[in-house]
Amino acid sequence: MKRIPSKAEILDWIAAHPTQTSKRDIAKAFGIKGADRIELKRVLKELEAEGHLEKHKRSYRDPESLPPVTVLTVKAPDENGDLYGRPLEWHGEGVEPIVLIVPRASDPALGEGDRILARLTRVHEEDHNYEARLIRRIGSAPRRVVGIFRRTAEGGRILPIDKAASTEWMVAEADRHGAKDGELVEAEQAGPRGRMGLPRARVIERLGDPTAPKAVSLIAIHQHGIPDEFPPEVLAEADRIKPVGLKGRRDLRDLPFVTIDPADARDHDDACHAHPDDDPKNPGGHVIWVAIADVAAYVRPGSVLDREAWKRGNSTYFPDRVVPMLPDRLSGDLCSLHEGVPRPCIAVRIRVDAQGRKLGHKFVRGMMKSVASLTYQEVQAAIDGQPNERTEPLLDPVLKPLYSAWRALAAAREERQPLDLDLPERRIVLGEDGKVKSVAFRERLDAHRLIEEYMILANVCAAETLNRKRSPLLFRVHEEPTPEKLEALRETAQASGLTLAKGQVLQTRHLNALLAAAEGTEFDELINLSTLRSMQQAYYSPENFGHFGLALANYAHFTSPIRRYADLIVHRALIRAHGWGDDGLTDEEIERLDKTAEHISDTERRSMMAERDTTDRYLAAYLSERVGSEFSGRVSGIARFGVFVKLDETGADGLIPVRSLGREYFHFDADSGTLMGADTGLTISIGQRVTVRLVEASPVTGGLELELLSLEDKPMPRGPRPARRASGRKVKPTRQKRDRLKKKAARRRR
């Protein structure tokens, strides 16, 4: 057997021959033939996985330049959609060169984290030093994992905190980097996984005690890759910003705007005001003003602030912290509509009739001053006859006109019939020690509905204005359910003795009729959950496909530019369409609206998953002291491996593993979404009432394991022990038996 060169020898040879990097070139150079190539291939794969193909590649070259062929890691696309590459190792003492990747039409699509072998050309452009042409893709960035480090004699292991991950990672002593037993760490894959044994990882960051007060949200931030620290240049640019003045703006400071937000609100980006319309042609009508923070005045297209905001896409909210889209100098100060402070805004004046139908609207770029920063609770208390010293002087001149106009809008909403799902929202309250103090469902007040309706109305006005002016923008799109999901909902309704008619164009009023028919019955929550599951996920798009859930033909997000990049785009579009200044939507932004829409839709989903995972972990920590207790709940999902249950008391979701359901075999029917016992015919389906016992609660993963005690108030039957083959494996029921049991279950449901 020919001696296989060491990794160092291979890297040295590549450094001396940068244009000869294929396996054939390397094998020929070292005289490796036949079966010995298998071992060479293994070494090369390890080099690729470890990212060290050019570890010593520039040993004999000018350290201040890159070789003609090198390995790059692809960065995330910038706001123009361009891809840049980072040289895996830069040994120069100066600033790392900027490498623009110039794709050809025949090149495969590249994404962030991909590793490529590229041919470089030195250029002298303003924004980059090299241009790279793809030779071939050689892999992706090492897989990352967040988990608990456990010390062993050989180094350690990492237990992933992801509920869906069951594989542990092995860490060599040299790759431990000081991690201590029980510590939360972030690690990356240290090499290809072999056919036997655990995958290998190296610790890249120690995150501290996983039981620390703020560790829960920290886990989600790292797990989902949410950027939580602003680069110094972004903070520096924010600190240099000065407040804008009144010049070129309409003075709205005499209008008594108020902000109404949660008690723990970190910013105030919307304010409202209403008064009766004095036009005799509109008896009983109202004039509504909605003013939104003018973020576009401070965050200019193409600036460092703008690029960072685009990258983040939106703010992410956790019970113990917020990861903002903009630095606090803007989000908590210059852009926030604080009480008694003049603030630039983009406002819309809307006229509605006595029935809440919109008669017209007009946008202005102005300067406003909030007379009060109020909470939902104190506003509602004032309207209900219990004003405090802050709301009492505002009750008649400000608050009552707001409610009067809202009641008119509520009448128009009833006529429009948007989807009316009854899905309470959980609220996690933390104590001073960072631990969960209580879990409750948020109270739904008329004050919440008032602000919601005003914001929807303003969003509609923005979309209609930009449509009328033929201006590009980003719409908020919510498409109607697919035929498959609609049919599944119809079958669920029929099994519950309810009807969702066929043969008509689906409208939200049809779904509302189904929800109303189920209200107060044992199928109430089942129908609400099933209707929610049938919905498509909303997204952003430069094309308008309407908003099915709100029953609106034109809808865009305009009211939250402090925390959503989509709203900032709409603000810039309004500025450009009205000719209000040079800070409007640029031609370059218009060209990449498709890419921006896709990117911020992705960041929104990323934030939703991170927020959900954090909530799950807090709930698991809260319930960990109640292991062994019994809870009531309802089946919220069915899978081949078990039953998901939503607990009534906290809204937490837990899993009943299929192995614990009984001694009989349970057949999973994907079409009907049920599990059915092979011997008893017991059928478990979404929406059924259950009593469960908490078996395990894992605060680190957020997982809850449950044991099913009763189904629809009936104790779980114990079927006979299933037959086994000689090998010891369970014998599944025959197709004929399954069909017979399914028919029996259908008759029982009817």
C-alpha positions in Angstrom: 0.0 0.0 0.0 1.3 3.4 -1.0 1.7 5.8 2.0 -1.1 8.3 2.1 0.2 11.8 2.5 -0.7 13.6 5.7 -3.1 16.5 5.7 -0.3 19.0 6.0 1.5 17.5 3.0 -1.7 17.7 0.9 -2.3 21.3 2.0 1.3 22.3 1.2 1.0 20.7 -2.3 -2.2 22.6 -3.0 -0.5 25.8 -1.8 2.2 25.3 -4.5 -0.3 24.2 -7.2 -3.5 26.3 -6.7 -4.9 25.3 -10.1 -4.6 21.6 -9.6 -7.0 20.7 -6.8 -9.0 17.8 -8.0 -8.7 14.4 -6.4 -7.1 13.0 -9.6 -4.4 15.8 -9.6 -3.6 15.1 -6.0 -3.5 11.3 -6.4 -1.2 11.7 -9.5 1.1 14.1 -7.6 1.6 11.6 -4.7 1.6 8.4 -6.9 -1.5 7.0 -5.3 -3.3 4.4 -7.5 -6.1 1.8 -7.3 -7.7 1.0 -3.9 -5.4 3.4 -2.1 -7.5 6.3 -3.6 -10.3 5.3 -1.2 -8.2 6.3 1.8 -7.1 9.5 0.0 -10.7 10.3 -0.6 -11.4 9.9 3.1 -8.7 12.4 4.0 -9.9 14.9 1.5 -13.4 14.7 2.8 -12.2 15.4 6.3 -10.2 18.4 5.0 -13.3 19.7 3.2 -15.6 19.2 6.3 -13.1 20.9 8.6 -12.7 23.8 6.2 -8.9 23.6 6.1 -8.3 23.0 2.4 -6.3 26.2 2.3 -4.9 26.1 5.9 -1.4 26.7 4.7 -2.3 27.6 1.2 -0.6 31.0 1.2 2.6 29.9 3.0 4.8 30.7 -0.1 2.7 33.7 -1.4 2.5 37.4 -0.7 0.6 37.4 2.7 -1.2 40.6 1.7 -2.9 39.0 -1.4 -5.1 36.0 -2.2 -4.0 33.2 -4.5 -5.6 32.8 -7.9 -7.6 29.8 -6.7 -8.9 29.6 -3.1 -11.7 28.4 -0.9 -14.4 30.8 0.1 -17.3 30.7 2.5 -20.4 32.3 1.0 -21.9 35.1 3.1 -25.6 36.0 3.3 -26.8 38.1 0.3 -26.6 41.8 0.9 -29.5 44.2 0.4 -28.8 44.3 -3.3 -28.9 40.5 -3.5 -25.2 40.2 -4.3 -23.1 37.3 -2.8 -19.8 37.9 -1.3 -17.2 35.3 -0.1 -15.0 35.2 2.9 -11.5 33.6 2.4 -11.2 30.8 4.9 -7.9 32.1 6.1 -6.5 35.6 5.6 -3.0 36.0 6.9 -2.4 39.6 6.0 -2.1 42.3 8.6 -4.4 44.7 6.7 -8.2 44.6 6.2 -9.6 41.3 4.9 -10.2 41.6 1.1 -13.8 41.8 -0.1 -14.5 39.2 -2.7 -17.6 39.5 -4.9 -18.9 36.2 -6.3 -19.9 36.7 -10.0 -22.2 33.8 -10.9 -22.7 32.4 -14.4 -26.1 31.3 -15.7 -25.0 27.6 -15.5 -23.8 27.8 -11.9 -25.8 26.1 -9.2 -27.6 28.3 -6.7 -25.4 29.3 -3.7 -26.5 30.0 -0.2 -25.1 31.4 3.0 -22.6 28.9 4.5 -21.7 27.1 1.3 -18.0 26.5 0.7 -16.7 26.9 -2.8 -13.5 26.6 -4.7 -13.2 29.7 -6.8 -10.9 31.4 -9.3 -10.1 34.9 -8.3 -9.4 38.0 -10.3 -7.8 41.1 -8.7 -9.9 44.2 -9.4 -9.9 47.8 -8.1 -13.6 48.5 -7.6 -15.0 50.8 -4.9 -16.8 48.1 -3.0 -14.7 45.0 -3.6 -11.1 43.9 -4.2 -11.6 40.5 -6.0 -14.1 38.9 -8.2 -14.7 35.2 -7.9 -15.9 32.6 -10.5 -17.1 29.3 -9.2 -15.0 26.2 -9.9 -17.1 23.9 -7.8 -19.0 23.7 -4.6 -17.1 21.6 -2.0 -19.6 21.6 0.9 -21.5 23.7 3.4 -20.5 25.4 6.6 -20.2 23.0 9.5 -23.4 22.1 11.1 -23.9 23.9 14.5 -25.6 22.7 17.6 -26.6 24.3 20.9 -26.6 22.0 23.9 -25.5 21.0 27.4 -21.9 19.9 27.7 -21.2 16.8 29.8 -17.6 16.1 30.8 -16.1 12.7 30.1 -12.7 11.1 30.4 -12.1 11.6 26.7 -13.3 15.2 26.6 -17.1 15.4 26.7 -20.4 15.1 25.0 -23.0 17.6 24.0 -26.7 16.9 24.6 -28.7 19.0 22.1 -31.4 21.2 23.5 -33.6 20.8 20.4 -36.6 18.6 21.2 -36.4 17.0 17.7 -32.7 16.1 18.1 -31.8 12.8 19.8 -28.2 12.4 18.7 -25.5 13.4 21.1 -22.2 14.9 19.9 -18.7 13.8 21.0 -16.1 16.5 21.9 -12.4 15.7 22.0 -10.4 17.2 24.9 -8.6 19.5 22.5 -11.9 20.8 21.2 -13.5 21.4 24.6 -12.1 25.0 24.9 -12.6 25.2 28.6 -16.3 24.1 28.7 -17.4 22.9 32.1 -19.8 20.1 33.0 -23.4 21.2 32.8 -22.6 24.4 30.9 -24.6 25.6 27.9 -22.4 25.7 24.8 -22.6 26.3 21.0 -20.5 23.9 18.9 -19.9 23.1 15.3 -19.3 19.9 13.5 -15.6 18.9 13.7 -15.5 16.4 10.8 -17.6 14.0 8.8 -19.6 11.5 10.8 -18.3 8.0 10.4 -20.4 4.9 9.9 -20.0 4.1 13.6 -20.1 6.2 16.7 -21.3 9.7 17.4 -20.6 12.8 15.3 -17.7 15.0 16.5 -18.0 18.6 17.5 -15.8 21.5 18.7 -17.0 24.0 21.2 -17.0 27.5 19.7 -18.8 29.5 22.4 -19.6 29.0 26.1 -23.0 30.4 26.9 -23.0 29.8 30.7 -25.4 28.3 33.1 -28.5 26.9 31.3 -30.6 27.5 34.4 -29.7 31.2 34.6 -32.6 33.7 34.4 -31.9 34.8 30.8 -30.6 31.5 29.4 -34.0 30.5 28.0 -34.2 33.3 25.4 -30.4 33.1 24.9 -30.8 29.5 23.8 -33.5 30.4 21.2 -31.3 33.3 19.9 -28.4 31.0 19.3 -30.4 28.1 18.1 -32.2 30.1 15.4 -29.3 32.3 14.5 -30.9 35.6 15.4 -28.4 38.5 15.4 -28.6 40.0 18.9 -25.6 42.4 18.9 -25.3 45.5 16.8 -21.9 46.0 15.1 -20.0 49.0 16.3 -20.4 50.9 13.1 -24.2 50.6 13.3 -24.3 51.9 16.9 -21.9 54.7 15.9 -24.2 55.8 13.0 -27.2 55.7 15.3 -25.5 57.9 17.9 -24.6 60.5 15.3 -28.3 61.0 14.3 -29.9 64.3 15.3 -33.7 64.9 15.7 -35.4 66.1 12.6 -37.2 69.4 12.6 -40.6 70.8 11.4 -39.4 72.0 8.0 -41.4 70.4 5.2 -43.9 68.8 7.6 -47.4 69.5 8.6 -47.7 70.7 12.2 -50.1 68.2 14.0 -48.9 69.0 17.5 -52.3 70.6 18.4 -54.1 67.3 17.8 -54.5 65.3 21.0 -52.9 62.0 19.9 -52.6 59.2 22.4 -50.6 56.0 22.3 -52.3 52.9 23.7 -49.9 49.9 24.3 -49.3 47.0 26.7 -48.0 47.9 30.1 -44.6 46.4 29.2 -44.3 48.1 25.8 -40.7 48.9 24.9 -41.5 51.3 22.1 -44.5 53.4 20.8 -44.7 53.5 17.1 -48.4 54.3 16.6 -50.8 57.0 18.0 -54.4 57.8 17.2 -57.1 60.5 17.5 -60.7 60.7 16.5 -63.5 63.3 16.5 -67.0 63.7 15.0 -67.1 64.8 11.4 -68.5 68.3 11.2 -69.4 67.9 7.5 -73.2 68.1 7.2 -73.0 65.7 4.3 -71.7 63.0 6.7 -74.2 62.9 9.6 -73.0 60.8 12.5 -69.7 60.3 10.7 -66.2 60.4 12.2 -62.7 61.7 11.4 -59.9 59.3 12.5 -56.2 60.1 12.6 -53.5 57.5 12.8 -49.9 58.7 13.1 -47.0 56.4 12.7 -43.3 57.1 13.7 -41.4 58.4 10.7 -38.5 55.9 10.8 -37.6 56.6 7.2 -36.4 60.0 8.2 -33.6 58.5 10.2 -32.9 55.1 8.5 -31.8 56.1 4.9 -31.7 53.5 2.1 -28.3 51.9 1.8 -27.0 53.2 5.1 -25.3 51.0 7.6 -28.4 51.2 9.8 -30.6 50.2 6.8 -28.4 47.2 5.9 -28.5 45.9 9.5 -32.3 46.5 9.7 -32.7 44.5 6.4 -30.6 41.7 7.8 -32.7 41.4 11.0 -36.0 41.9 9.1 -38.0 42.5 12.3 -37.7 42.7 16.1 -38.0 39.5 18.1 -39.9 39.5 21.4 -39.2 37.2 24.4 -40.7 37.4 27.9 -37.4 38.7 29.3 -35.9 40.7 26.5 -36.4 42.1 23.0 -34.0 41.7 20.1 -34.7 44.9 18.2 -34.5 45.6 14.5 -33.1 49.1 15.3 -30.6 50.3 18.0 -32.2 51.7 21.1 -31.2 55.3 20.1 -33.9 55.0 17.5 -36.3 52.3 18.7 -36.5 53.6 22.3 -35.8 57.3 21.7 -35.9 59.3 18.4 -38.6 57.2 16.7 -40.7 56.3 19.7 -43.8 58.5 20.2 -43.2 59.4 23.8 -45.6 61.5 25.8 -45.1 65.2 25.5 -42.3 65.0 23.0 -42.5 66.3 19.4 -41.9 63.4 17.0 -41.8 63.2 13.2 -44.6 61.0 11.8 -46.4 59.9 8.7 -50.1 60.3 9.4 -53.3 59.4 7.6 -56.6 61.3 8.0 -59.6 59.0 7.4 -63.3 59.9 7.1 -65.9 57.2 7.8 -69.7 57.4 7.8 -72.0 56.4 10.7 -71.8 52.8 9.6 -68.0 52.7 9.6 -67.6 52.7 5.8 -64.6 54.6 4.6 -65.4 57.7 2.6 -61.9 58.9 1.9 -58.4 59.4 3.3 -55.3 61.5 2.9 -51.6 61.0 4.0 -49.4 63.7 5.3 -45.8 63.9 6.6 -46.0 65.7 9.9 -44.9 66.5 13.4 -47.0 65.3 16.3 -46.9 65.3 20.1 -48.6 62.6 22.1 -50.7 63.9 25.1 -50.4 60.6 26.9 -48.8 57.2 26.8 -51.6 54.9 28.0 -52.1 51.2 28.6 -54.9 49.1 27.4 -56.0 48.3 30.9 -56.3 51.9 32.1 -58.1 53.1 28.9 -60.6 50.3 29.3 -61.1 51.0 33.0 -61.7 54.7 32.2 -64.4 53.8 29.6 -65.9 51.4 32.1 -66.4 54.2 34.6 -63.1 53.8 36.6 -60.8 56.5 35.3 -57.5 57.3 37.1 -55.8 60.7 37.5 -54.2 60.2 34.0 -57.3 59.2 32.1 -60.0 61.3 33.8 -59.1 64.6 32.0 -58.9 62.7 28.7 -62.1 60.7 29.0 -64.6 63.1 27.3 -62.4 65.0 24.8 -60.1 62.1 23.7 -61.1 58.6 24.8 -64.9 58.6 24.2 -64.6 59.9 20.6 -62.0 57.1 19.9 -64.5 54.5 21.1 -67.4 56.1 19.3 -65.5 55.9 16.0 -64.4 52.3 16.8 -68.0 51.2 17.3 -68.8 52.4 13.8 -65.7 50.5 12.4 -66.9 47.4 14.3 -70.2 47.6 12.5 -68.4 47.7 9.1 -66.2 44.8 10.3 -69.3 42.8 11.0 -70.5 43.4 7.5 -67.1 42.5 6.0 -66.9 39.3 8.1 -63.1 38.7 8.6 -62.2 35.3 10.0 -63.2 35.2 13.7 -61.1 32.6 15.4 -61.3 32.3 19.2 -57.7 31.5 20.1 -56.6 33.0 23.5 -53.0 34.2 23.8 -50.7 33.1 26.6 -48.9 35.6 28.8 -45.8 34.5 30.8 -45.1 36.6 33.8 -41.5 36.5 35.2 -40.5 37.3 38.7 -37.5 39.4 39.7 -35.4 36.2 39.8 -36.1 35.6 36.1 -38.2 32.5 36.9 -41.8 32.0 35.8 -44.1 33.6 38.3 -47.4 32.8 36.6 -48.9 31.7 33.3 -52.3 33.1 32.2 -54.2 33.9 29.1 -54.2 37.5 28.0 -57.4 39.4 28.6 -59.1 40.5 25.4 -60.4 44.1 25.9 -62.3 46.4 23.7 -59.3 48.7 23.9 -57.3 45.9 22.1 -60.0 45.6 19.5 -60.1 49.4 19.0 -56.3 49.7 18.3 -56.4 46.6 16.1 -59.2 48.0 14.0 -57.5 51.5 13.6 -54.3 49.8 12.5 -56.0 47.6 10.0 -57.8 50.6 8.6 -54.5 52.6 8.2 -52.8 49.6 6.6 -55.7 49.4 4.0 -55.3 53.1 3.3 -51.6 52.7 2.6 -52.1 49.9 0.2 -54.9 51.7 -1.6 -53.0 54.9 -1.9 -49.9 53.2 -3.4 -52.0 51.1 -5.7 -53.7 54.2 -7.0 -50.4 55.9 -7.5 -49.0 52.8 -9.2 -46.2 52.7 -6.8 -44.3 49.5 -6.0 -44.7 48.2 -2.5 -44.8 45.1 -0.3 -48.2 43.7 0.3 -49.1 41.5 3.2 -50.6 38.5 1.5 -52.8 35.7 3.1 -54.0 33.3 0.5 -57.1 31.1 1.0 -56.8 27.5 2.1 -55.8 24.9 -0.4 -58.5 22.5 -1.6 -56.8 19.6 0.3 -56.8 21.5 3.6 -60.4 22.7 3.0 -61.5 19.2 2.4 -59.9 18.0 5.6 -61.7 20.7 7.5 -65.0 19.8 5.8 -64.5 16.1 6.9 -63.8 17.2 10.5 -66.9 19.4 10.5 -69.1 16.5 9.2 -67.7 14.1 11.8 -68.8 16.7 14.4 -72.3 16.9 13.0 -71.6 20.3 11.4 -71.6 21.5 7.8 -69.2 23.4 5.6 -70.9 23.6 2.2 -69.3 22.6 -1.0 -69.7 24.0 -4.5 -69.2 27.7 -3.7 -66.3 30.2 -3.7 -65.0 30.1 -0.1 -65.4 33.2 1.9 -64.5 34.0 5.5 -68.2 34.3 6.3 -68.7 30.6 5.5 -65.9 29.7 8.0 -67.4 32.1 10.6 -70.8 30.4 10.2 -69.1 27.0 11.0 -67.3 28.5 14.0 -70.5 30.1 15.3 -72.3 26.7 14.9 -69.6 25.0 17.0 -69.5 27.7 19.7 -70.7 26.4 23.1 -70.7 22.8 21.9 -68.2 20.0 22.8 -66.6 20.6 19.3 -65.9 24.3 19.8 -62.1 24.0 20.3 -61.8 21.2 17.7 -63.4 23.4 15.0 -61.3 26.4 16.0 -58.1 24.4 15.9 -59.0 22.7 12.7 -59.9 26.0 11.0 -56.5 27.4 12.1 -54.7 24.4 10.7 -56.4 24.9 7.4 -55.1 28.4 7.0 -52.1 29.3 4.8 -49.2 31.2 6.4 -49.2 35.0 5.6 -46.2 36.4 3.8 -44.8 39.5 2.1 -44.9 40.0 -1.7 -44.6 42.8 -4.3 -47.6 41.2 -6.0 -51.1 41.6 -4.5 -53.0 38.4 -3.9 -55.3 39.8 -1.2 -55.7 39.0 2.5 -58.1 36.2 2.9 -58.3 36.1 6.7 -59.1 39.8 7.0 -61.4 39.7 3.9 -59.5 42.6 2.3 -58.5 43.0 -1.3 -55.7 45.5 -0.6 -53.5 45.2 2.5 -50.0 46.3 3.5 -48.1 46.7 6.7 -47.6 50.4 7.5 -48.1 50.8 11.2 -44.9 49.3 12.8 -41.8 50.5 11.1 -39.8 50.4 14.3 -40.1 46.7 14.5 -40.8 45.5 10.9 -38.8 46.2 7.8 -41.8 45.7 5.6 -43.5 48.7 7.1 -40.3 50.8 6.5 -40.5 49.8 2.8 -44.2 51.0 2.7 -43.2 54.3 4.4 -40.5 54.9 1.8 -43.0 54.1 -1.0 -45.4 56.7 0.4 -42.5 59.3 0.6 -41.6 58.6 -3.1 -45.2 58.6 -4.3 -45.9 61.9 -2.6 -42.6 63.5 -3.4 -41.9 64.3 0.3 -38.1 64.1 0.1 -35.0 62.3 -1.0 -35.4 59.5 1.6 -38.1 57.5 -0.3 -37.9 54.1 -2.0 -35.0 53.9 -4.4 -34.8 52.3 -7.9 -32.4 49.8 -6.5 -34.8 48.8 -3.7 -37.6 48.4 -6.2 -35.4 46.1 -8.3 -34.9 43.8 -5.3 -38.4 43.9 -3.8 -38.8 40.2 -4.6 -35.7 39.3 -2.7 -36.6 41.6 0.2 -40.1 40.0 0.5 -38.6 36.5 0.6 -36.0 37.5 3.1 -38.2 39.3 5.6 -40.9 36.5 5.3 -38.1 34.1 6.4 -36.9 36.3 9.3 -40.5 36.6 10.5 -40.9 32.8 10.6 -37.5 32.6 12.3 -38.7 34.9 15.0 -42.0 33.1 15.4 -40.2 29.8 15.9 -37.7 31.3 18.4 -40.5 32.9 20.4 -42.5 29.7 20.4 -39.5 27.6 21.5 -38.8 30.1 24.3 -42.4 29.9 25.5 -42.3 26.1 25.5 -39.1 26.2 27.7 -40.6 28.7 30.2 -43.7 26.6 30.4 -41.7 23.4 30.9 -39.7 25.1 33.7 -42.9 26.3 35.3 -44.4 22.8 35.2 -41.3 20.9 36.2 -42.3 21.2 39.9 -45.6 19.5 39.2 -44.4 16.3 37.7 -46.9 13.6 38.6 -49.9 16.0 38.7 -53.0 15.4 36.6 -54.2 18.0 34.0 -57.2 18.3 31.7 -56.6 19.2 28.1 -57.6 18.5 24.5 -55.9 16.6 21.7 -54.3 19.2 19.4 -52.3 16.9 17.0 -51.8 13.3 15.9 -48.6 11.8 14.6 -47.3 8.3 14.0 -45.2 8.5 17.1 -47.8 9.9 19.5 -50.5 12.3 20.5 -50.1 16.1 21.1 -52.2 17.6 23.9 -52.8 21.2 24.8 -53.3 21.7 28.5 -56.2 23.8 29.6 -54.5 25.5 32.5 -51.4 26.9 30.8 -51.9 26.2 27.1 -48.7 24.2 27.1 -48.3 21.5 24.5 -47.1 18.0 25.6 -46.6 14.6 23.9 -48.1 11.3 24.8 -45.8 8.7 23.2 -47.6 6.0 21.2 -45.7 3.4 23.2 -47.5 4.5 26.4 -51.1 4.4 25.0 -51.7 0.8 25.9 -50.7 -2.8 25.2 -52.4 -2.9 21.8 -51.0 -1.7 18.5 -52.2 1.7 17.3 -52.6 2.3 13.6 -51.9 5.8 12.3 -54.3 7.0 9.6 -52.7 10.1 7.9 -55.9 10.9 5.9 -58.2 11.2 8.9 -55.5 12.2 11.3 -56.3 9.5 13.8 -54.7 6.7 15.9 -56.8 3.6 16.2 -56.3 0.6 18.5 -56.0 -2.7 16.7 -57.9 -4.7 19.3 -60.3 -2.3 21.0 -61.0 0.0 18.0 -60.4 3.0 20.2 -59.9 6.0 18.0 -58.0 9.1 19.1 -58.5 12.2 17.0 -58.0 16.0 17.2 -60.2 17.9 19.6 -61.1 15.1 22.0 -61.1 15.9 25.8 -58.4 14.1 27.8 -57.1 13.8 31.3 -53.3 13.3 31.4 -50.6 12.9 34.0 -47.3 14.9 33.6 -44.5 12.3 33.4 -41.5 14.5 32.6 -40.8 18.3 32.0 -37.5 19.3 30.5 -36.8 23.1 30.8 -33.8 22.8 28.6 -35.6 21.4 25.6 -39.1 22.6 26.4 -40.5 19.1 26.1 -43.4 17.7 28.2 -44.1 14.0 28.3 -47.6 13.0 29.3 -49.5 9.8 30.1 -53.1 9.4 28.9 -55.5 8.6 31.8 -58.9 9.1 30.2 -60.4 10.0 26.8 -63.7 11.9 26.7 -64.1 11.1 30.5 -63.7 7.4 29.9 -60.7 5.5 31.4 -58.2 4.2 28.9 -59.0 0.5 28.0 -56.3 -2.0 28.2 -56.2 -4.1 25.2 -54.6 -7.6 25.2 -50.9 -7.9 24.8 -50.3 -7.8 21.0 -49.1 -10.9 19.3 -45.4 -11.1 18.5 -43.4 -12.9 15.9 -40.6 -15.3 16.9 -38.2 -12.3 16.5 -40.1 -10.5 19.2 -41.5 -7.7 17.0 -45.2 -6.8 17.3 -47.6 -8.1 14.6 -49.5 -5.2 12.9 -53.2 -5.8 12.3 -54.1 -6.8 8.8 -55.5 -4.3 6.3 -58.9 -6.0 6.4 -59.0 -5.7 10.2 -57.9 -2.0 10.1 -60.7 -1.3 7.5 -63.2 -3.0 9.7 -62.2 -1.1 12.7 -62.2 2.2 10.8 -65.8 1.6 9.7 -66.8 0.8 13.2 -65.2 4.0 14.5 -66.9 6.0 11.8 -70.3 4.6 12.8 -69.5 5.4 16.5 -68.7 9.0 15.6 -72.0 9.3 13.6 
